[in-house]
Amino acid sequence: MRVTGQVLPVLEHAGWQVETVWLDRGDGLREWIELRHNSAVEYVRTRPELLKLFQRHGLRSGDFREIRVEDGCE
């Protein structure tokens, strides 16, 4: 679901993808940062939290590049 109607970039590196998404986890609709790898998905709210998640998985933010996703939703 895109509340603003904007198409936000999906970033990818070595099978990992990062995207900003709108998600309701029980406390109302909020913007989250979603990190996907294989079938696993993790969510964080802030860039510092994302950088900690990258570090935990041995990733560097500078390695990610924008990709175009053609899923019919945007």
MDAnalysis code that builds the backbone (N, CA, C; Angstrom):
import MDAnalysis as mda
import numpy as np

u = mda.Universe.empty(222, n_residues=74, atom_resindex=np.repeat(np.arange(74), 3), trajectory=True)
u.add_TopologyAttr("name", ["N", "CA", "C"] * 74)
u.add_TopologyAttr("resid", np.arange(1, 75))
u.add_TopologyAttr("resname", ["MET", "ARG", "VAL", "THR", "GLY", "GLN", "VAL", "LEU", "PRO", "VAL", "LEU", "GLU", "HIS", "ALA", "GLY", "TRP", "GLN", "VAL", "GLU", "THR", "VAL", "TRP", "LEU", "ASP", "ARG", "GLY", "ASP", "GLY", "LEU", "ARG", "GLU", "TRP", "ILE", "GLU", "LEU", "ARG", "HIS", "ASN", "SER", "ALA", "VAL", "GLU", "TYR", "VAL", "ARG", "THR", "ARG", "PRO", "GLU", "LEU", "LEU", "LYS", "LEU", "PHE", "GLN", "ARG", "HIS", "GLY", "LEU", "ARG", "SER", "GLY", "ASP", "PHE", "ARG", "GLU", "ILE", "ARG", "VAL", "GLU", "ASP", "GLY", "CYS", "GLU"])
u.atoms.positions = np.array([
    [0.833, -1.174, 0.000],
    [0.000, 0.000, 0.000],
    [0.880, 1.241, 0.000],
    [0.638, 2.145, -0.906],
    [1.382, 3.393, -0.992],
    [0.433, 4.532, -0.646],
    [0.597, 5.114, 0.521],
    [-0.288, 6.185, 0.952],
    [-0.044, 7.450, 0.144],
    [1.197, 7.777, -0.148],
    [1.527, 9.020, -0.837],
    [1.421, 8.897, -2.343],
    [1.356, 7.688, -2.874],
    [1.337, 7.488, -4.314],
    [2.721, 7.530, -4.923],
    [3.750, 7.783, -4.125],
    [5.113, 7.815, -4.630],
    [5.630, 6.404, -4.837],
    [6.467, 6.248, -5.860],
    [7.162, 4.987, -6.054],
    [8.528, 5.135, -5.377],
    [8.734, 4.404, -4.325],
    [9.986, 4.476, -3.591],
    [10.941, 3.417, -4.116],
    [12.231, 3.712, -4.121],
    [13.175, 2.755, -4.697],
    [13.334, 1.491, -3.861],
    [13.640, 0.416, -4.553],
    [14.045, -0.829, -3.913],
    [15.544, -0.930, -4.129],
    [16.273, -1.173, -3.063],
    [17.722, -1.314, -3.139],
    [18.062, -2.789, -3.002],
    [19.098, -3.236, -3.739],
    [19.440, -4.664, -3.765],
    [20.951, -4.838, -3.722],
    [21.375, -5.911, -3.048],
    [22.784, -6.332, -3.039],
    [22.838, -7.809, -2.655],
    [23.424, -8.609, -3.503],
    [23.707, -10.021, -3.210],
    [22.486, -10.777, -2.676],
    [21.334, -10.549, -3.284],
    [20.134, -11.254, -2.868],
    [19.372, -10.608, -1.728],
    [19.889, -9.522, -1.166],
    [19.216, -8.764, -0.115],
    [18.498, -7.595, -0.763],
    [17.312, -7.253, -0.269],
    [16.569, -6.100, -0.766],
    [16.112, -5.239, 0.403],
    [16.151, -3.918, 0.183],
    [15.710, -2.946, 1.181],
    [14.668, -2.053, 0.517],
    [13.546, -1.840, 1.210],
    [12.490, -0.994, 0.664],
    [11.759, -0.314, 1.814],
    [11.324, 0.923, 1.592],
    [10.459, 1.595, 2.546],
    [9.026, 1.171, 2.249],
    [8.316, 0.743, 3.280],
    [6.954, 0.245, 3.111],
    [6.046, 0.880, 4.160],
    [4.748, 0.878, 3.877],
    [3.731, 1.292, 4.844],
    [3.123, 0.032, 5.428],
    [3.162, -0.086, 6.759],
    [2.767, -1.326, 7.408],
    [2.047, -1.020, 8.715],
    [1.024, -1.790, 9.015],
    [0.323, -1.678, 10.293],
    [0.668, -2.913, 11.114],
    [1.436, -2.708, 12.173],
    [1.798, -3.822, 13.054],
    [0.996, -3.766, 14.358],
    [-0.246, -3.275, 14.243],
    [-1.128, -3.239, 15.398],
    [-1.255, -1.876, 16.047],
    [-0.424, -0.923, 15.647],
    [-0.490, 0.408, 16.262],
    [-0.761, 1.495, 15.224],
    [-1.378, 1.122, 14.114],
    [-1.697, 2.078, 13.059],
    [-0.692, 2.010, 11.927],
    [-1.073, 2.603, 10.819],
    [-0.230, 2.588, 9.629],
    [0.983, 3.478, 9.835],
    [2.168, 2.915, 9.622],
    [3.425, 3.651, 9.802],
    [4.406, 3.269, 8.708],
    [5.362, 4.164, 8.488],
    [6.429, 3.887, 7.534],
    [7.499, 3.034, 8.219],
    [7.908, 1.968, 7.557],
    [8.931, 1.064, 8.059],
    [9.960, 0.844, 6.967],
    [11.141, 0.395, 7.340],
    [12.163, -0.027, 6.395],
    [12.173, -1.550, 6.448],
    [11.999, -2.163, 5.294],
    [11.891, -3.618, 5.202],
    [13.173, -4.171, 4.583],
    [13.787, -5.154, 5.227],
    [14.962, -5.855, 4.711],
    [14.543, -7.291, 4.428],
    [14.724, -7.717, 3.163],
    [14.324, -9.067, 2.746],
    [15.539, -9.843, 2.247],
    [15.571, -11.116, 2.598],
    [16.578, -12.033, 2.074],
    [15.954, -13.419, 2.053],
    [15.934, -14.036, 0.859],
    [15.220, -15.305, 0.678],
    [13.781, -15.102, 1.137],
    [13.283, -15.878, 2.045],
    [11.906, -15.700, 2.502],
    [11.821, -14.948, 3.831],
    [12.958, -14.529, 4.384],
    [12.971, -13.809, 5.658],
    [12.752, -12.317, 5.439],
    [11.985, -11.699, 6.335],
    [11.723, -10.265, 6.291],
    [11.919, -9.705, 7.693],
    [12.664, -8.593, 7.776],
    [12.855, -7.901, 9.040],
    [12.483, -6.439, 8.835],
    [11.938, -5.802, 9.881],
    [11.509, -4.412, 9.807],
    [12.217, -3.579, 10.853],
    [12.598, -2.364, 10.466],
    [13.134, -1.373, 11.392],
    [12.474, -0.039, 11.058],
    [12.550, 0.894, 11.996],
    [11.908, 2.201, 11.786],
    [12.881, 3.287, 11.361],
    [14.140, 3.179, 11.727],
    [15.076, 4.279, 11.482],
    [16.319, 3.790, 10.741],
    [17.014, 4.740, 10.125],
    [18.261, 4.409, 9.441],
    [19.313, 3.848, 10.403],
    [19.500, 4.418, 11.608],
    [20.460, 3.804, 12.541],
    [20.125, 2.345, 12.866],
    [18.840, 2.035, 13.003],
    [18.442, 0.638, 13.243],
    [18.768, -0.226, 12.029],
    [18.569, 0.337, 10.814],
    [18.893, -0.399, 9.594],
    [20.386, -0.670, 9.515],
    [21.210, 0.311, 9.865],
    [22.661, 0.122, 9.816],
    [23.108, -0.953, 10.804],
    [22.474, -1.012, 11.978],
    [22.781, -2.084, 12.938],
    [22.397, -3.444, 12.367],
    [21.262, -3.501, 11.682],
    [20.820, -4.743, 11.056],
    [21.797, -5.161, 9.963],
    [22.239, -4.198, 9.147],
    [23.256, -4.484, 8.132],
    [24.502, -5.069, 8.786],
    [24.966, -4.425, 9.846],
    [26.181, -4.881, 10.525],
    [26.021, -6.315, 11.020],
    [24.859, -6.611, 11.574],
    [24.598, -7.965, 12.087],
    [24.693, -9.015, 10.983],
    [24.332, -8.617, 9.740],
    [24.367, -9.547, 8.615],
    [25.622, -9.380, 7.751],
    [26.572, -8.553, 8.185],
    [27.804, -8.365, 7.422],
    [27.605, -7.572, 6.138],
    [26.628, -6.663, 6.118],
    [26.317, -5.878, 4.924],
    [26.782, -4.435, 5.101],
    [26.997, -3.759, 3.975],
    [27.355, -2.340, 3.987],
    [26.356, -1.582, 3.122],
    [25.869, -0.459, 3.611],
    [24.843, 0.284, 2.879],
    [25.343, 0.751, 1.515],
    [26.621, 1.055, 1.382],
    [27.181, 1.518, 0.120],
    [27.181, 0.475, -0.982],
    [26.986, -0.787, -0.645],
    [26.967, -1.860, -1.642],
    [25.610, -2.003, -2.328],
    [24.567, -1.421, -1.759],
    [23.222, -1.561, -2.309],
    [23.010, -0.601, -3.471],
    [22.331, -1.067, -4.501],
    [22.022, -0.277, -5.688],
    [20.527, -0.339, -5.965],
    [19.997, 0.734, -6.512],
    [18.582, 0.800, -6.835],
    [18.255, -0.121, -7.998],
    [17.161, -0.850, -7.848],
    [16.676, -1.728, -8.935],
    [15.238, -1.356, -9.250],
    [14.789, -1.727, -10.419],
    [13.385, -1.530, -10.805],
    [12.654, -2.846, -10.590],
    [11.544, -2.775, -9.865],
    [10.731, -3.954, -9.589],
    [9.427, -3.786, -10.363],
    [9.155, -4.726, -11.227],
    [7.915, -4.705, -12.011],
    [6.960, -5.729, -11.423],
    [6.230, -5.304, -10.382],
    [5.290, -6.241, -9.751],
    [3.838, -5.840, -9.955],
    [3.600, -4.770, -10.712],
    [2.251, -4.339, -10.979],
    [1.589, -3.561, -9.860],
    [2.295, -3.357, -8.748],
    [1.713, -2.652, -7.615],
    [2.023, -1.164, -7.629],
    [3.083, -0.772, -8.272],
    [3.476, 0.622, -8.274],
    [2.951, 1.356, -9.480],
])
